């Protein structure tokens, strides 16, 4: 088994995945808030 050395792992893929997740969640929250605002204005 290979010896683990702290701090040598390449985390580029994980960082890009997390960045995409954060963007997705942010955009989803914005859309939900806009839908709720629209429903409040229309009086549905």
Biopython code that builds the backbone (N, CA, C, O; Angstrom):
import numpy as np
from Bio.PDB.StructureBuilder import StructureBuilder

atoms = [
    (1, "UNK", "N", (0.842, -1.177, 0.000)),
    (1, "UNK", "CA", (0.000, 0.000, 0.000)),
    (1, "UNK", "C", (0.889, 1.243, 0.000)),
    (1, "UNK", "O", (1.910, 1.284, 0.686)),
    (2, "UNK", "N", (0.500, 2.239, -0.762)),
    (2, "UNK", "CA", (1.310, 3.449, -0.884)),
    (2, "UNK", "C", (1.284, 4.252, 0.413)),
    (2, "UNK", "O", (0.294, 4.250, 1.144)),
    (3, "UNK", "N", (2.362, 4.919, 0.676)),
    (3, "UNK", "CA", (2.474, 5.769, 1.860)),
    (3, "UNK", "C", (1.768, 7.098, 1.592)),
    (3, "UNK", "O", (2.019, 7.744, 0.574)),
    (4, "UNK", "N", (0.894, 7.499, 2.495)),
    (4, "UNK", "CA", (0.155, 8.755, 2.334)),
    (4, "UNK", "C", (1.002, 9.914, 2.848)),
    (4, "UNK", "O", (1.569, 9.850, 3.938)),
    (5, "UNK", "N", (1.077, 10.976, 2.042)),
    (5, "UNK", "CA", (1.793, 12.180, 2.439)),
    (5, "UNK", "C", (0.793, 13.326, 2.454)),
    (5, "UNK", "O", (0.189, 13.647, 1.430)),
    (6, "UNK", "N", (0.622, 13.934, 3.607)),
    (6, "UNK", "CA", (-0.375, 14.981, 3.801)),
    (6, "UNK", "C", (-0.099, 16.180, 2.877)),
    (6, "UNK", "O", (1.028, 16.667, 2.785)),
    (7, "UNK", "N", (-1.166, 16.643, 2.194)),
    (7, "UNK", "CA", (-1.069, 17.838, 1.373)),
    (7, "UNK", "C", (-0.625, 17.617, -0.057)),
    (7, "UNK", "O", (-0.408, 18.591, -0.778)),
    (8, "UNK", "N", (-0.482, 16.379, -0.498)),
    (8, "UNK", "CA", (-0.006, 16.119, -1.863)),
    (8, "UNK", "C", (-1.099, 15.676, -2.823)),
    (8, "UNK", "O", (-0.823, 15.426, -3.996)),
    (9, "UNK", "N", (-2.328, 15.574, -2.350)),
    (9, "UNK", "CA", (-3.408, 15.118, -3.212)),
    (9, "UNK", "C", (-3.844, 16.237, -4.155)),
    (9, "UNK", "O", (-3.970, 17.390, -3.744)),
    (10, "UNK", "N", (-4.071, 15.890, -5.418)),
    (10, "UNK", "CA", (-4.572, 16.847, -6.382)),
    (10, "UNK", "C", (-6.084, 16.971, -6.189)),
    (10, "UNK", "O", (-6.817, 16.007, -6.410)),
    (11, "UNK", "N", (-6.549, 18.142, -5.782)),
    (11, "UNK", "CA", (-7.974, 18.342, -5.495)),
    (11, "UNK", "C", (-8.665, 19.189, -6.556)),
    (11, "UNK", "O", (-9.747, 19.719, -6.305)),
    (12, "UNK", "N", (-8.069, 19.327, -7.724)),
    (12, "UNK", "CA", (-8.628, 20.171, -8.775)),
    (12, "UNK", "C", (-10.040, 19.735, -9.160)),
    (12, "UNK", "O", (-10.940, 20.568, -9.263)),
    (13, "UNK", "N", (-10.237, 18.435, -9.372)),
    (13, "UNK", "CA", (-11.546, 17.926, -9.795)),
    (13, "UNK", "C", (-12.588, 18.163, -8.701)),
    (13, "UNK", "O", (-13.713, 18.570, -8.993)),
    (14, "UNK", "N", (-12.221, 17.911, -7.449)),
    (14, "UNK", "CA", (-13.156, 18.124, -6.350)),
    (14, "UNK", "C", (-13.531, 19.602, -6.227)),
    (14, "UNK", "O", (-14.690, 19.928, -5.970)),
    (15, "UNK", "N", (-12.556, 20.494, -6.408)),
    (15, "UNK", "CA", (-12.829, 21.928, -6.317)),
    (15, "UNK", "C", (-13.761, 22.379, -7.428)),
    (15, "UNK", "O", (-14.659, 23.186, -7.187)),
    (16, "UNK", "N", (-13.566, 21.874, -8.640)),
    (16, "UNK", "CA", (-14.439, 22.231, -9.763)),
    (16, "UNK", "C", (-15.847, 21.703, -9.539)),
    (16, "UNK", "O", (-16.821, 22.389, -9.848)),
    (17, "UNK", "N", (-15.964, 20.490, -9.004)),
    (17, "UNK", "CA", (-17.278, 19.918, -8.716)),
    (17, "UNK", "C", (-18.003, 20.746, -7.670)),
    (17, "UNK", "O", (-19.190, 21.032, -7.823)),
    (18, "UNK", "N", (-17.311, 21.133, -6.613)),
    (18, "UNK", "CA", (-17.919, 21.945, -5.564)),
    (18, "UNK", "C", (-18.328, 23.314, -6.103)),
    (18, "UNK", "O", (-19.393, 23.824, -5.755)),
    (19, "UNK", "N", (-17.495, 23.903, -6.942)),
    (19, "UNK", "CA", (-17.815, 25.194, -7.553)),
    (19, "UNK", "C", (-19.100, 25.090, -8.378)),
    (19, "UNK", "O", (-19.958, 25.970, -8.311)),
    (20, "UNK", "N", (-19.227, 24.022, -9.149)),
    (20, "UNK", "CA", (-20.439, 23.803, -9.934)),
    (20, "UNK", "C", (-21.660, 23.613, -9.056)),
    (20, "UNK", "O", (-22.740, 24.120, -9.362)),
    (21, "UNK", "N", (-21.489, 22.881, -7.962)),
    (21, "UNK", "CA", (-22.587, 22.663, -7.022)),
    (21, "UNK", "C", (-23.052, 23.977, -6.406)),
    (21, "UNK", "O", (-24.254, 24.221, -6.297)),
    (22, "UNK", "N", (-22.115, 24.819, -6.006)),
    (22, "UNK", "CA", (-22.458, 26.106, -5.394)),
    (22, "UNK", "C", (-23.199, 26.985, -6.402)),
    (22, "UNK", "O", (-24.180, 27.637, -6.046)),
    (23, "UNK", "N", (-22.747, 27.009, -7.640)),
    (23, "UNK", "CA", (-23.429, 27.789, -8.681)),
    (23, "UNK", "C", (-24.852, 27.282, -8.890)),
    (23, "UNK", "O", (-25.793, 28.069, -8.995)),
    (24, "UNK", "N", (-24.999, 25.958, -8.950)),
    (24, "UNK", "CA", (-26.319, 25.355, -9.152)),
    (24, "UNK", "C", (-27.264, 25.724, -8.015)),
    (24, "UNK", "O", (-28.404, 26.119, -8.262)),
    (25, "UNK", "N", (-26.809, 25.601, -6.789)),
    (25, "UNK", "CA", (-27.651, 25.907, -5.630)),
    (25, "UNK", "C", (-28.014, 27.389, -5.604)),
    (25, "UNK", "O", (-29.159, 27.744, -5.324)),
    (26, "UNK", "N", (-27.047, 28.252, -5.894)),
    (26, "UNK", "CA", (-27.310, 29.691, -5.901)),
    (26, "UNK", "C", (-28.361, 30.053, -6.943)),
    (26, "UNK", "O", (-29.295, 30.800, -6.651)),
    (27, "UNK", "N", (-28.216, 29.536, -8.132)),
    (27, "UNK", "CA", (-29.177, 29.833, -9.199)),
    (27, "UNK", "C", (-30.553, 29.262, -8.869)),
    (27, "UNK", "O", (-31.571, 29.898, -9.143)),
    (28, "UNK", "N", (-30.589, 28.073, -8.284)),
    (28, "UNK", "CA", (-31.862, 27.462, -7.918)),
    (28, "UNK", "C", (-32.584, 28.297, -6.863)),
    (28, "UNK", "O", (-33.795, 28.498, -6.954)),
    (29, "UNK", "N", (-31.855, 28.780, -5.873)),
    (29, "UNK", "CA", (-32.460, 29.612, -4.831)),
    (29, "UNK", "C", (-33.007, 30.904, -5.428)),
    (29, "UNK", "O", (-34.092, 31.349, -5.054)),
    (30, "UNK", "N", (-32.270, 31.504, -6.349)),
    (30, "UNK", "CA", (-32.736, 32.735, -6.999)),
    (30, "UNK", "C", (-34.033, 32.480, -7.754)),
    (30, "UNK", "O", (-34.966, 33.278, -7.669)),
    (31, "UNK", "N", (-34.101, 31.382, -8.485)),
    (31, "UNK", "CA", (-35.315, 31.047, -9.240)),
    (31, "UNK", "C", (-36.487, 30.815, -8.291)),
    (31, "UNK", "O", (-37.596, 31.276, -8.560)),
    (32, "UNK", "N", (-36.262, 30.116, -7.199)),
    (32, "UNK", "CA", (-37.332, 29.858, -6.236)),
    (32, "UNK", "C", (-37.844, 31.166, -5.637)),
    (32, "UNK", "O", (-39.053, 31.358, -5.504)),
    (33, "UNK", "N", (-36.930, 32.063, -5.276)),
    (33, "UNK", "CA", (-37.334, 33.353, -4.704)),
    (33, "UNK", "C", (-38.145, 34.153, -5.725)),
    (33, "UNK", "O", (-39.150, 34.771, -5.373)),
    (34, "UNK", "N", (-37.714, 34.143, -6.975)),
    (34, "UNK", "CA", (-38.460, 34.867, -8.012)),
    (34, "UNK", "C", (-39.857, 34.273, -8.213)),
    (34, "UNK", "O", (-40.826, 35.011, -8.387)),
    (35, "UNK", "N", (-39.957, 32.970, -8.190)),
    (35, "UNK", "CA", (-41.267, 32.326, -8.328)),
    (35, "UNK", "C", (-42.165, 32.699, -7.150)),
    (35, "UNK", "O", (-43.342, 33.003, -7.339)),
    (36, "UNK", "N", (-41.617, 32.677, -5.943)),
    (36, "UNK", "CA", (-42.403, 33.046, -4.772)),
    (36, "UNK", "C", (-42.840, 34.503, -4.830)),
    (36, "UNK", "O", (-43.972, 34.818, -4.462)),
    (37, "UNK", "N", (-41.967, 35.400, -5.287)),
    (37, "UNK", "CA", (-42.312, 36.803, -5.419)),
    (37, "UNK", "C", (-43.431, 36.978, -6.459)),
    (37, "UNK", "O", (-44.363, 37.754, -6.245)),
    (38, "UNK", "N", (-43.335, 36.267, -7.564)),
    (38, "UNK", "CA", (-44.358, 36.329, -8.602)),
    (38, "UNK", "C", (-45.706, 35.846, -8.054)),
    (38, "UNK", "O", (-46.739, 36.473, -8.293)),
    (39, "UNK", "N", (-45.688, 34.741, -7.328)),
    (39, "UNK", "CA", (-46.933, 34.216, -6.758)),
    (39, "UNK", "C", (-47.523, 35.192, -5.741)),
    (39, "UNK", "O", (-48.742, 35.335, -5.651)),
    (40, "UNK", "N", (-46.667, 35.858, -4.983)),
    (40, "UNK", "CA", (-47.159, 36.830, -4.001)),
    (40, "UNK", "C", (-47.781, 38.030, -4.703)),
    (40, "UNK", "O", (-48.791, 38.553, -4.231)),
    (41, "UNK", "N", (-47.212, 38.478, -5.807)),
    (41, "UNK", "CA", (-47.755, 39.621, -6.540)),
    (41, "UNK", "C", (-49.050, 39.286, -7.259)),
    (41, "UNK", "O", (-49.958, 40.115, -7.326)),
    (42, "UNK", "N", (-49.141, 38.076, -7.797)),
    (42, "UNK", "CA", (-50.326, 37.657, -8.534)),
    (42, "UNK", "C", (-51.459, 37.332, -7.570)),
    (42, "UNK", "O", (-52.632, 37.490, -7.907)),
    (43, "UNK", "N", (-51.109, 36.881, -6.380)),
    (43, "UNK", "CA", (-52.124, 36.548, -5.379)),
    (43, "UNK", "C", (-52.639, 35.134, -5.520)),
    (43, "UNK", "O", (-53.792, 34.847, -5.198)),
    (44, "UNK", "N", (-51.794, 34.265, -5.996)),
    (44, "UNK", "CA", (-52.226, 32.879, -6.215)),
    (44, "UNK", "C", (-52.399, 32.118, -4.932)),
    (44, "UNK", "O", (-52.758, 30.941, -4.956)),
]
sb = StructureBuilder()
sb.init_structure("model")
sb.init_model(0)
sb.init_chain("A")
sb.init_seg("    ")
for serial, (resi, resn, name, xyz) in enumerate(atoms, 1):
    if name == "N":
        sb.init_residue(resn, " ", resi, " ")
    sb.init_atom(name, np.array(xyz, "f"), 0.0, 1.0, " ", f" {name:<3s}", serial, name[0])
structure = sb.get_structure()
